[in-house]
Amino acid sequence: MNPFTLLAVFVVATLLGYKIISHVPSLLHTPLMSAMNALSGVIILGAVTATYLAGSVFFTILGAISVSMAIVNVFGGFDITHKMLRMVAGKKK
């Protein structure tokens, strides 16, 4: 694809995502984050598959980096979601 087209899609997706997320009520942020963590898990599977099928050392290293970053994203997301749920739940009696 044309690099300009890819950049345009990225910019539009960023602006649209910001607009949508800014209008989500606070009550729905935790379920939304949980869903995004699940989506990140799917991205990990795709990155592992792409790394396995990589034809060169460069793409294998790039795939390993992407898998590592996606794993950090998933665990960080679950940690933040857990903290949000603890804040909402309050203290147990």
ZAVEXGU-709264 format. One line per field, with one value per residue (C-alpha): x, y, z. Coordinates in pm, whole numbers, plus 50000, padded with zeros to 5 digits. Each point is the difference from the previous one (the first is absolute). Layout:
<nodes>
c1 = X, ...
c2 = Y, ...
c3 = Z, ...
</nodes>
This chain:
<nodes>
c1 = 50000, 50091, 50170, 49777, 49689, 50135, 50075, 49654, 49833, 50211, 49909, 49629, 49995, 50180, 49759, 49694, 50119, 50062, 49656, 49826, 50189, 49948, 49623, 49996, 49844, 50234, 49794, 50091, 50376, 50081, 49805, 50144, 50354, 49931, 49881, 50311, 50216, 49829, 50066, 50366, 50009, 49887, 50273, 50254, 49886, 50039, 50344, 50112, 49874, 50170, 50324, 49987, 49947, 50262, 50239, 50301, 50178, 49893, 49631, 50043, 50155, 49730, 49735, 50157, 49999, 49635, 49905, 50185, 49832, 49655, 50056, 50100, 49687, 49773, 50144, 50005, 49642, 49885, 50186, 49836, 49658, 50048, 50093, 49694, 49774, 50151, 49932, 49637, 49943, 50118, 50089, 49842, 49832
c2 = 50000, 50360, 50143, 50309, 49779, 49808, 50325, 50137, 49683, 50019, 50366, 49945, 49690, 50192, 50294, 49777, 49783, 50305, 50140, 49670, 49933, 50355, 49947, 49667, 50034, 49935, 49699, 49821, 50062, 49679, 49765, 50184, 49949, 49631, 49964, 50176, 49762, 49710, 50163, 50042, 49626, 49939, 50238, 49790, 49691, 50184, 50127, 49651, 49860, 50276, 49946, 49627, 50060, 50277, 49950, 50187, 50065, 50367, 49911, 49730, 50254, 50255, 49735, 49909, 50366, 50034, 49690, 50136, 50339, 49844, 49780, 50303, 50177, 49711, 49959, 50376, 50026, 49722, 50161, 50338, 49837, 49815, 50327, 50172, 49719, 50020, 50375, 49951, 49707, 50196, 49846, 49669, 49981
c3 = 50000, 49955, 50314, 49984, 50008, 50299, 50182, 49921, 50132, 50317, 50061, 49937, 50224, 50276, 49987, 49976, 50288, 50218, 49917, 50080, 50324, 50128, 49981, 50186, 50348, 50293, 50102, 49676, 50004, 50190, 49768, 49700, 50130, 50058, 49641, 49873, 50204, 49827, 49663, 50095, 50067, 49643, 49880, 50191, 49811, 49669, 50096, 50103, 49669, 49800, 50192, 49931, 49628, 49969, 49714, 50137, 50326, 50000, 49983, 50264, 50238, 49915, 50069, 50333, 50100, 49902, 50199, 50303, 49975, 49960, 50306, 50207, 49872, 50102, 50349, 50059, 49883, 50230, 50290, 49940, 49956, 50330, 50176, 49854, 50120, 50350, 50008, 49899, 50237, 50301, 50332, 50098, 50339
</nodes>
